[in-house]
Amino acid sequence: MDSSDWERFMSKVDITETCWLWTGPLNKGGYGKFSIYRISYSPHRLMLAEKLGRPIADGMHAAHAPEICHNRACVNPEHLREATGKENAADRILDGTDTAGSKNPRAILTEADIPAIRADTRGLTTIGKDYCVSKHVIYHIKSGRTWKHIT
């Protein structure tokens, strides 16, 4: 970013005592977006790259530091870190902001359904029809890929 881009970027940041809140446009996921020459960027990634003094490494995420901040609108460089996808996912679980299972507001299933699904010996398709989900959802529950927090 050149100095005029940086000035425009910072004009969309409301600096509070703790978080630096992005006040510019948001994407559908609720995260910020910032355009430079008609190319849209994540304000988190731009701020972290500025903090690091280099571009974020390929395949890495601009993640909120666990237990410090999990506000999607925050771009405080002290609240951001470079992390792998796995580390970022683990941070969300640690902070309680993971959208898997019952924390997902669009989830059809409840925590109470999971033990019954895992114990059900019928076919995946049959179980899925009873719960109004696909056989793939049932497979992922039974294999432990989803709803991991339910034993």
DOKE-261123 format. One record per atom (N, C-alpha, C): residue number from 1; x, y, z; residue in three letters. Coordinates in steps of 0.001 Angstrom, whole numbers, plus 524288, in hexadecimal, padded with zeros to 5 digits. Atoms other than C-alpha are relative to their C-alpha. Layout:
BEGIN
  pos     c1     c2     c3  code
  NUM      X      Y      Z   ALA
...
This chain:
BEGIN
  pos     c1     c2     c3  code
    1  80350  7FB5B  80000   MET
    1  80000  80000  80000   MET
    1  80375  804D9  80000   MET
    2  7FD31  7FB0D  7FFBE   ASP
    2  804B9  80D9D  7FD33   ASP
    2  7FD9E  80352  80461   ASP
    3  801B7  7FCC7  7FB93   SER
    3  802C5  818B5  806F1   SER
    3  7FA50  801BE  7FF80   SER
    4  80576  7FE5D  8008B   SER
    4  7F5C6  81D15  80125   SER
    4  7FC4B  7FB6C  8010C   SER
    5  80321  804A2  7FEC6   ASP
    5  7F079  80F15  801CA   ASP
    5  7FFE6  7FF1D  805E3   ASP
    6  7FFA7  800D3  7FA5D   TRP
    6  7F546  80DFE  80FD0   TRP
    6  7FC99  803FC  802E9   TRP
    7  80338  7FBEE  7FD8F   GLU
    7  7EEC5  81ADE  81373   GLU
    7  7FA35  7FEC5  7FF5A   GLU
    8  80579  80182  800FF   ARG
    8  7E205  81675  80D2A   ARG
    8  7FE86  7FB44  80348   ARG
    9  800E1  804AD  7FCD2   PHE
    9  7E335  80943  8140A   PHE
    9  7FF11  8018E  805B4   PHE
   10  8005F  7FE8E  7FA7B   MET
   10  7E562  80F54  82177   MET
   10  7FB43  80377  80121   MET
   11  804BB  7FCD8  7FF29   SER
   11  7D9DD  81894  81F6E   SER
   11  7FB3D  7FC90  80107   SER
   12  8043D  803BC  7FF22   LYS
   12  7D15E  80C61  82037   LYS
   12  800D7  7FCCA  804FD   LYS
   13  7FEC2  802C9  7FB29   VAL
   13  7D72B  80800  82D49   VAL
   13  7FEBF  80386  804A6   VAL
   14  80160  7FD3F  7FB2F   ASP
   14  7D13E  80C44  83A3E   ASP
   14  80346  7FD9E  80461   ASP
   15  7FC72  80208  7FC03   ILE
   15  7DBFA  80AC8  84468   ILE
   15  7FDAD  800E5  80562   ILE
   16  80207  7FFBC  7FAA6   THR
   16  7D67F  80791  851E1   THR
   16  8046B  7FE70  803B9   THR
   17  7FBFF  80172  7FC2A   GLU
   17  7DDB2  80434  85E73   GLU
   17  8023C  7FA94  7FF03   GLU
   18  7FE23  80555  800DF   THR
   18  7DE9E  7F5F6  85A70   THR
   18  80020  7FEA2  7FA35   THR
   19  8005E  80194  8057D   CYS
   19  7D9EE  7F30C  84CAC   CYS
   19  80049  804AF  7FC5A   CYS
   20  80029  7FC38  8043D   TRP
   20  7DBF7  7FA78  84016   TRP
   20  7FBC3  7FE0A  7FC53   TRP
   21  80497  80200  802BE   LEU
   21  7CEAF  7F918  839B0   LEU
   21  7FFB1  801E0  7FA60   LEU
   22  800A1  7FECD  8058A   TRP
   22  7CD29  7F86C  82AF4   TRP
   22  7FA86  8021D  7FF29   TRP
   23  8051B  7FD94  800ED   THR
   23  7C22E  801AB  82706   THR
   23  7FE9F  80022  7FA36   THR
   24  800EF  80028  805A3   GLY
   24  7C354  7FF99  81859   GLY
   24  7FC5F  7FB91  7FE89   GLY
   25  80383  80422  801D7   PRO
   25  7BBBB  7F5EC  80FFD   PRO
   25  80189  7FA9F  8020A   PRO
   26  7FF43  80559  7FE28   LEU
   26  7BA07  7E7D4  8143E   LEU
   26  7FE83  7FC26  7FBBE   LEU
   27  801A2  80422  8039A   ASN
   27  7B94C  7DB2D  80C91   ASN
   27  7FB72  7FD05  80269   ASN
   28  8048B  802F4  7FE18   LYS
   28  7AE3E  7D144  80E41   LYS
   28  8011B  7FD3D  80523   LYS
   29  7FE92  80298  7FB20   GLY
   29  7B5AC  7CAB5  81966   GLY
   29  800A5  803BA  80497   GLY
   30  7FF8A  7FC2B  7FBD0   GLY
   30  7B62B  7D74D  82130   GLY
   30  80580  8021E  800BE   GLY
   31  7FAAD  7FE01  7FFBB   TYR
   31  7C496  7D9E2  81ECC   TYR
   31  80081  804A8  7FC57   TYR
   32  7FF47  7FB56  80321   GLY
   32  7C984  7E6A1  81935   GLY
   32  80232  7FEED  7FA9B   GLY
   33  7FD83  8002F  80522   LYS
   33  7CD8F  7E943  80B58   LYS
   33  801B8  80584  7FE9D   LYS
   34  7FDAC  7FB01  8017D   PHE
   34  7D5F4  7F412  805B8   PHE
   34  80218  7FF79  7FA83   PHE
   35  7FE76  80052  8057D   SER
   35  7D84C  7F6EC  7F76D   SER
   35  80479  803BA  7FEBC   SER
   36  7FBBC  7FCE4  80219   ILE
   36  7E4BF  7FBA8  7F11A   ILE
   36  80026  7FED2  7FA2D   ILE
   37  80035  8009D  805B1   TYR
   37  7E3F5  7FDD9  7E272   TYR
   37  7FC27  7FBB2  7FE64   TYR
   38  8045A  8038E  80127   ARG
   38  7D71C  7F62D  7E1FF   ARG
   38  80103  7FA4D  8017A   ARG
   39  7FEFE  80542  7FDF9   ILE
   39  7DD23  7EA4E  7E894   ILE
   39  7FEC2  80024  805CF   ILE
   40  801B4  80021  7FA94   SER
   40  7D6F3  7E695  7F58F   SER
   40  803D1  7FCDA  8035B   SER
   41  7FC77  80287  7FC4F   TYR
   41  7DF97  7E311  80125   TYR
   41  7FD73  7FFB3  8055C   TYR
   42  801B5  80062  7FA93   SER
   42  7DD23  7DEC9  80F12   SER
   42  8030F  803FF  8033B   SER
   43  7FD37  7FC45  7FCA4   PRO
   43  7E049  7E9EB  8187A   PRO
   43  80379  7FD47  80408   PRO
   44  7FCCA  802EE  7FC42   HIS
   44  7E55A  7DFB0  82211   HIS
   44  80545  7FE9E  7FD9D   HIS
   45  7FB28  80190  8029E   ARG
   45  7EF53  7DACE  81839   ARG
   45  80372  804C4  7FEDF   ARG
   46  7FCF8  7FB46  80111   LEU
   46  7F363  7E892  81460   LEU
   46  80295  80203  804FB   LEU
   47  7FDE1  7FE0C  7FB0C   MET
   47  7F530  7EC92  8229F   MET
   47  80459  7FC6A  80200   MET
   48  7FBFB  8039F  7FE2F   LEU
   48  7FCB4  7E03E  8260F   LEU
   48  804EC  8006F  7FCAA   LEU
   49  7FB77  7FF59  80370   ALA
   49  80597  7E1CC  81A32   ALA
   49  802F8  80503  80166   ALA
   50  7FD8D  7FB10  7FE5F   GLU
   50  80820  7EFCF  81E71   GLU
   50  80317  7FF2D  8050B   GLU
   51  7FD67  80118  7FB05   LYS
   51  80B7E  7EB1C  82C37   LYS
   51  804F6  7FCBF  7FF2D   LYS
   52  7FB96  8037D  800F5   LEU
   52  8146B  7E055  8271B   LEU
   52  80440  80288  7FCA4   LEU
   53  7FC53  7FD87  80396   GLY
   53  81AD9  7E93B  81D1F   GLY
   53  80107  7FCC1  7FB2C   GLY
   54  7FF7D  8037B  80484   ARG
   54  818D2  7DEDE  812AF   ARG
   54  7FAA4  7FDB5  7FED6   ARG
   55  804F2  802A1  8012B   PRO
   55  80DD4  7D7C5  80BAD   PRO
   55  7FF4E  7FB2F  80381   PRO
   56  80126  804C8  7FD1A   ILE
   56  80729  7CCD0  8131C   ILE
   56  80191  7FB69  7FC93   ILE
   57  7FE17  80486  802EC   ALA
   57  80D14  7BFCB  80F1F   ALA
   57  7FB85  7FD30  7FD49   ALA
   58  803EF  802EF  802F6   ASP
   58  805D8  7B7C3  804F1   ASP
   58  7FD99  7FBC3  80370   ASP
   59  802CE  80401  7FD12   GLY
   59  7FB81  7AF12  80B0F   GLY
   59  7FF12  8014D  805B1   GLY
   60  800AE  7FE7C  7FA87   MET
   60  7FBCC  7B655  817FC   MET
   60  7FB54  803AE  8008F   MET
   61  80486  7FCC5  7FECC   HIS
   61  7F07E  7BD7B  81E7A   HIS
   61  8019B  804A5  80359   HIS
   62  7FFA0  7FBB2  7FC46   ALA
   62  7EF62  7CA8D  82544   ALA
   62  7FBF7  7FEB1  8042E   ALA
   63  8037C  801FD  7FBEB   ALA
   63  7E9BA  7C52C  831E7   ALA
   63  7FFFC  803A0  804B5   ALA
   64  8003A  7FD32  7FB0B   HIS
   64  7E4F6  7CBE3  83E20   HIS
   64  802C7  7FCBB  8041E   HIS
   65  7FD11  802BD  7FBEE   ALA
   65  7EDD4  7C864  8497E   ALA
   65  7FC2B  7FD8A  803DA   ALA
   66  803B1  802A3  7FC8E   PRO
   66  7E6FF  7BE40  851F7   PRO
   66  7FFE5  8026E  80572   PRO
   67  80118  7FE08  7FABF   GLU
   67  7E132  7C2C6  85EDD   GLU
   67  8011C  805D5  800A2   GLU
   68  7FF2B  7FA5B  7FFC3   ILE
   68  7E4A0  7D0E9  85B83   ILE
   68  7FB72  802C3  7FD54   ILE
   69  80408  7FD6C  80314   CYS
   69  7DAC5  7D466  8510A   CYS
   69  7FD98  7FC21  7FC34   CYS
   70  802A3  802FD  8041A   HIS
   70  7D0A6  7CDCB  84896   HIS
   70  7FB98  8033C  7FDAC   HIS
   71  803B4  7FC64  8025A   ASN
   71  7C999  7D9AD  84370   ASN
   71  80148  80066  7FA30   ASN
   72  7FF08  80001  805A6   ARG
   72  7C843  7D84F  834A7   ARG
   72  80146  80562  7FDDC   ARG
   73  7FF18  7FAAF  801E2   ALA
   73  7C87C  7E70E  8332D   ALA
   73  80543  80235  801C6   ALA
   74  7FB1C  7FDEF  7FDCE   CYS
   74  7D561  7E8A4  83A9C   CYS
   74  80497  7FF2F  7FC47   CYS
   75  7FB39  80040  80322   VAL
   75  7E1BC  7EBCC  832E2   VAL
   75  804B4  801FC  8031E   VAL
   76  7FBA0  7FE67  7FCB6   ASN
   76  7EA5F  7EF57  83E79   ASN
   76  80491  7FC58  7FEE1   ASN
   77  7FBA1  8036B  80160   PRO
   77  7F7C6  7EA59  83A3C   PRO
   77  801F1  7FCBC  80499   PRO
   78  7FE60  80301  7FB66   GLU
   78  7FA88  7E5E8  84836   GLU
   78  7FC4F  7FB74  80112   GLU
   79  803C1  8043D  7FF65   HIS
   79  7EE91  7DD05  84753   HIS
   79  80056  7FC0E  7FB8E   HIS
   80  7FF97  80356  8049C   LEU
   80  7F2CC  7D69F  83A92   LEU
   80  80527  7FD05  7FFF1   LEU
   81  7FB3D  80319  8009A   ARG
   81  7FC8D  7CBDF  837AA   ARG
   81  7FF90  7FCB8  7FB14   ARG
   82  7FFCC  8037A  8047F   GLU
   82  800B9  7C395  82C38   GLU
   82  7FF59  7FA6C  80209   GLU
   83  8011C  80548  7FE1C   ALA
   83  7FB59  7B5C8  82DD1   ALA
   83  7FE7C  7FC77  7FB7D   ALA
   84  801D7  803CF  803D8   THR
   84  7F8D4  7A96A  8263F   THR
   84  7FA15  7FF88  8007E   THR
   85  8059C  800ED  7FFB8   GLY
   85  7EAD4  7A582  8233F   GLY
   85  7FE8C  7FCD2  804CA   GLY
   86  80103  8033E  7FB59   LYS
   86  7EB8F  79B1F  82DEC   LYS
   86  8006C  80334  804FA   LYS
   87  7FF5F  7FCB3  7FB59   GLU
   87  7F096  7A4F6  837D8   GLU
   87  7FB67  803C1  80090   GLU
   88  80465  7FC6C  7FFEB   ASN
   88  7E5DD  7AE87  83421   ASN
   88  7FB05  7FD2E  801CD   ASN
   89  8048D  80315  7FE5D   ALA
   89  7DB7B  7A3DB  835A3   ALA
   89  80052  7FEB4  805CE   ALA
   90  7FF4F  80132  7FA70   ALA
   90  7E128  79FF1  842DD   ALA
   90  7FEFE  804CF  8035C   ALA
   91  80109  7FB1B  7FD2F   ASP
   91  7E0B4  7AE3A  84719   ASP
   91  7FA25  800E1  800A7   ASP
   92  805AE  7FF32  7FFC3   ARG
   92  7D231  7AEDA  843DB   ARG
   92  7FD83  7FC57  80406   ARG
   93  8020B  803AC  7FC1D   ILE
   93  7CF95  7A2C4  84C14   ILE
   93  8016C  801EC  80575   ILE
   94  7FE30  7FE04  7FAFF   LEU
   94  7D7AD  7A850  8574D   LEU
   94  7FCCF  804B3  801C6   LEU
   95  802F2  7FB49  7FEC0   ASP
   95  7D059  7B539  856AF   ASP
   95  7FA1A  7FF25  80032   ASP
   96  8059F  800FD  80012   GLY
   96  7C30C  7AECE  85527   GLY
   96  7FD3A  802B2  7FB8B   GLY
   97  80267  7FD63  8047A   THR
   97  7C0B8  7B55E  84803   THR
   97  7FFAD  7FC71  7FB3D   THR
   98  80065  803C8  80448   ASP
   98  7C111  7A907  83FB1   ASP
   98  7FA44  7FF55  7FE89   ASP
   99  80570  8007B  801B4   THR
   99  7B4C0  7A78A  8377F   THR
   99  7FE68  7FA62  7FF00   THR
  100  8016C  8057B  800C8   ALA
  100  7B4F1  798B8  83742   ALA
  100  7FBD1  7FE64  803E3   ALA
  101  803E9  8022C  7FC73   GLY
  101  7A9A7  79147  83D16   GLY
  101  7FC0E  803FA  801C9   GLY
  102  80446  7FCD2  7FE02   SER
  102  7A00F  79842  845CC   SER
  102  80146  805CE  80014   SER
  103  7FEA5  7FA83  80013   LYS
  103  7A7A1  7A507  84543   LYS
  103  7FEB9  8027B  7FAB5   LYS
  104  8017A  7FE18  80524   ASN
  104  7A397  7A622  8370E   ASN
  104  7FA34  80159  80029   ASN
  105  8057E  7FE80  7FF97   PRO
  105  796E9  7ADF6  836E1   PRO
  105  7FC82  7FD76  7FBE0   PRO
  106  8031C  8028A  8040B   ARG
  106  792A4  7A6B1  82A87   ARG
  106  7FFAB  7FA18  800C6   ARG
  107  7FFE6  805A8  7FF1C   ALA
  107  794CC  79921  83068   ALA
  107  7FA7B  7FDE0  800BB   ALA
  108  80507  802A9  7FF74   ILE
  108  78920  78FFF  82F2A   ILE
  108  80029  7FC74  804BE   ILE
  109  7FF67  803B3  7FBB9   LEU
  109  78E63  78665  83915   LEU
  109  80144  802CB  8051B   LEU
  110  7FEA8  7FDF2  7FADF   THR
  110  78FE2  78890  847A1   THR
  110  803F2  7FC58  80284   THR
  111  7FC44  80348  7FD36   GLU
  111  799F9  78357  85126   GLU
  111  7FD71  7FAF4  801D9   GLU
  112  802CA  804A5  7FE23   ALA
  112  78F9F  779E9  85638   ALA
  112  7FF63  7FBE5  7FBBA   ALA
  113  80093  803B0  8045C   ASP
  113  78E70  773B4  848A4   ASP
  113  804EE  7FCC2  7FF13   ASP
  114  7FB10  8025E  8019C   ILE
  114  79CCE  7701D  8476B   ILE
  114  800EE  7FA8F  80251   ILE
  115  7FF2B  8054B  7FDF1   PRO
  115  79DF8  76490  850E7   PRO
  115  7FC4D  7FBF9  7FD88   PRO
  116  803C2  80394  8026D   ALA
  116  791AD  75E8B  84B00   ALA
  116  80199  7FEB1  7FA6F   ALA
  117  7FE30  800EE  8055A   ILE
  117  796F8  7601D  83D38   ILE
  117  804AB  7FC56  8000D   ILE
  118  7FB4E  80351  7FFC6   ARG
  118  7A3F8  75A0B  840F7   ARG
  118  7FEA4  7FA61  80178   ARG
  119  80186  80544  7FE4C   ALA
  119  79D0E  74E71  84757   ALA
  119  7FC8C  7FD33  7FC10   ALA
  120  803A4  8023A  803CF   ASP
  120  79399  74C4A  83C0A   ASP
  120  802F5  7FC7F  7FC28   ASP
  121  7FD4E  803C3  80369   THR
  121  7977E  74040  83420   THR
  121  7FD94  7FF9D  7FA8F   THR
  122  8026D  8001E  80531   ARG
  122  78E9F  742C1  82876   ARG
  122  803A0  8028A  7FC01   ARG
  123  7FCF0  7FD9D  80433   GLY
  123  793D7  74793  81B6D   GLY
  123  8002A  805E9  8007C   GLY
  124  7FF4A  7FA5B  7FFB4   LEU
  124  798CF  7556C  81A19   LEU
  124  7FB7C  80300  7FD8B   LEU
  125  80449  7FD5C  802B4   THR
  125  78E39  75949  8106F   THR
  125  7FB04  7FFE2  80349   THR
  126  804BA  80093  7FCC9   THR
  126  7835A  75427  81939   THR
  126  8003F  80391  804BF   THR
  127  7FF62  7FC95  7FB6F   ILE
  127  788B1  75B34  82521   ILE
  127  7FF73  805B6  7FE52   ILE
  128  80042  7FAA7  801F5   GLY
  128  78A7B  767A0  81D35   GLY
  128  7FA7B  801CB  7FEE0   GLY
  129  80570  7FE9B  8012D   LYS
  129  77C5F  76755  818A1   LYS
  129  7FCF8  8011F  804FD   LYS
  130  802B3  7FF20  7FB04   ASP
  130  777A0  76647  826AB   ASP
  130  8015B  80549  8026F   ASP
  131  7FE3B  7FB18  7FDA9   TYR
  131  77F85  77253  82A78   TYR
  131  80008  80490  7FC11   TYR
  132  80041  7FBFC  80422   CYS
  132  77D76  779E3  81DAA   CYS
  132  8055C  80233  7FE94   CYS
  133  7FABF  7FE83  801B1   VAL
  133  78BF9  77A24  81A6F   VAL
  133  801EB  7FBDE  7FC27   VAL
  134  7FDFF  803B5  803D8   SER
  134  7941C  7736E  8100A   SER
  134  802F6  7FB85  8029B   SER
  135  7FCED  8046F  7FE11   LYS
  135  79B02  76669  8118A   LYS
  135  8059A  801B3  80128   LYS
  136  7FAB8  7FE08  7FF27   HIS
  136  7A7B5  76E20  810CC   HIS
  136  80085  8027D  80569   HIS
  137  80005  7FDAC  7FAC6   VAL
  137  7A42D  775C1  81D0D   VAL
  137  80047  7FBAE  8041C   VAL
  138  80008  80465  7FC53   ILE
  138  7A150  768F0  82417   ILE
  138  80554  7FD5A  8001C   ILE
  139  7FAD7  80269  8004B   TYR
  139  7AE1F  7631D  81F4D   TYR
  139  80401  80323  80328   TYR
  140  7FC37  7FCB3  7FD49   HIS
  140  7B5E3  76EB4  8247D   HIS
  140  7FF27  7FFEB  805E8   HIS
  141  80119  80069  7FA61   ILE
  141  7AF16  76DC6  831B1   ILE
  141  80214  7FAD6  80213   ILE
  142  7FE5B  80532  7FE3A   LYS
  142  7B18F  75F2C  832D8   LYS
  142  805EB  7FF49  7FFDC   LYS
  143  7FA4C  8008A  80074   SER
  143  7BFBF  76065  82E85   SER
  143  802EF  803BB  80398   SER
  144  7FD85  7FC5A  7FC5C   GLY
  144  7C24B  76B3D  8385F   GLY
  144  80245  804D5  7FD7D   GLY
  145  7FDFC  7FB5B  802A7   ARG
  145  7C56E  7759E  82E43   ARG
  145  7FD0A  804ED  8019C   ARG
  146  80319  7FB93  7FE15   THR
  146  7BA69  77E55  83340   THR
  146  7FDB6  7FE9C  8054C   THR
  147  80239  800A2  7FABC   TRP
  147  7B437  78046  84095   TRP
  147  803EB  7FD36  8038D   TRP
  148  7FBD3  8027D  7FCFB   LYS
  148  7C14B  77C55  84690   LYS
  148  7FF6E  800EA  805DF   LYS
  149  80068  7FEA3  7FA78   HIS
  149  7BDE5  782E8  8535B   HIS
  149  7FBDA  7FCC1  802DC   HIS
  150  803F8  80361  7FD97   ILE
  150  7B2BB  77927  855C9   ILE
  150  80232  7FA78  80058   ILE
  151  7FDDE  80552  7FF56   THR
  151  7B730  76C32  85B85   THR
  151  7FBAE  7FBFB  8005B   THR
